[in-house]
Amino acid sequence: MSNAKDYLAKSIRFSAEARAATDPRRRADLEWLANSYRLLAEHAHDESTALAMTPQPDAQQRQPQQQQQGKLEPEE
């Protein structure tokens, strides 16, 4: 199962626990957790979609670039 699906499953579980909670503070905490996991699921889904749609360059196209290093002159 992907991260997005895991996060969504946790969100649903916390949401169900929140509905069953009788303590208002506990209910609020569980609702906050459910919302947080829902947002994580959305973000994970967006990231996986973006990565899947990003073209990967061929190995031949990826060449390391050499950086020029300046010579240090001794201080007087």
C-alpha positions as CSV (number, residue, x, y, z in Angstrom):
1,M,0.0,0.0,0.0
2,S,1.3,3.5,-0.8
3,N,1.9,6.2,1.7
4,A,-1.1,8.1,0.5
5,K,-3.4,5.1,1.1
6,D,-1.8,4.4,4.5
7,Y,-2.4,8.0,5.6
8,L,-5.9,8.0,4.3
9,A,-6.7,4.8,6.2
10,K,-5.4,6.3,9.4
11,S,-7.4,9.5,8.7
12,I,-10.6,7.4,8.4
13,R,-9.8,5.4,11.5
14,F,-9.2,8.5,13.6
15,S,-12.3,10.2,12.2
16,A,-14.4,7.1,13.3
17,E,-12.8,7.2,16.7
18,A,-13.6,10.9,17.0
19,R,-17.3,10.3,16.2
20,A,-17.4,7.6,19.0
21,A,-15.5,9.7,21.6
22,T,-17.6,11.1,24.5
23,D,-14.9,13.4,25.9
24,P,-14.9,16.7,23.9
25,R,-11.2,17.2,24.3
26,R,-10.4,13.6,23.1
27,R,-12.9,14.1,20.2
28,A,-11.1,17.4,19.2
29,D,-7.7,15.7,19.3
30,L,-8.9,12.8,17.2
31,E,-10.5,15.1,14.7
32,W,-7.2,17.1,14.5
33,L,-5.3,13.8,13.9
34,A,-7.8,12.7,11.2
35,N,-7.5,16.0,9.4
36,S,-3.7,15.9,9.6
37,Y,-3.5,12.4,8.1
38,R,-5.9,13.5,5.4
39,L,-3.6,16.4,4.5
40,L,-0.6,14.0,4.5
41,A,-2.5,11.7,2.2
42,E,-3.2,14.6,-0.2
43,H,0.4,15.7,-0.1
44,A,1.7,12.2,-0.6
45,H,-0.6,11.7,-3.5
46,D,0.4,15.0,-5.1
47,E,4.1,14.1,-4.7
48,S,3.7,10.6,-6.2
49,T,1.8,12.0,-9.2
50,A,4.4,14.8,-9.7
51,L,7.2,12.3,-9.6
52,A,5.5,9.9,-12.0
53,M,4.9,12.7,-14.5
54,T,8.4,14.2,-14.3
55,P,10.5,12.9,-17.2
56,Q,13.8,11.4,-16.1
57,P,16.8,12.2,-18.2
58,D,18.8,9.4,-19.9
59,A,22.0,8.3,-18.3
60,Q,23.9,9.7,-21.4
61,Q,22.4,13.1,-20.9
62,R,23.4,13.3,-17.2
63,Q,27.0,14.4,-17.2
64,P,28.7,15.9,-14.1
65,Q,29.6,19.5,-14.6
66,Q,33.1,20.5,-13.6
67,Q,33.4,23.5,-11.3
68,Q,36.2,25.9,-11.9
69,Q,38.3,26.6,-8.9
70,G,40.1,29.8,-8.6
71,K,43.6,29.9,-7.4
72,L,44.2,31.4,-4.1
73,E,46.9,34.0,-3.9
74,P,49.0,34.1,-0.8
75,E,48.3,37.1,1.5
76,E,51.1,39.5,2.1
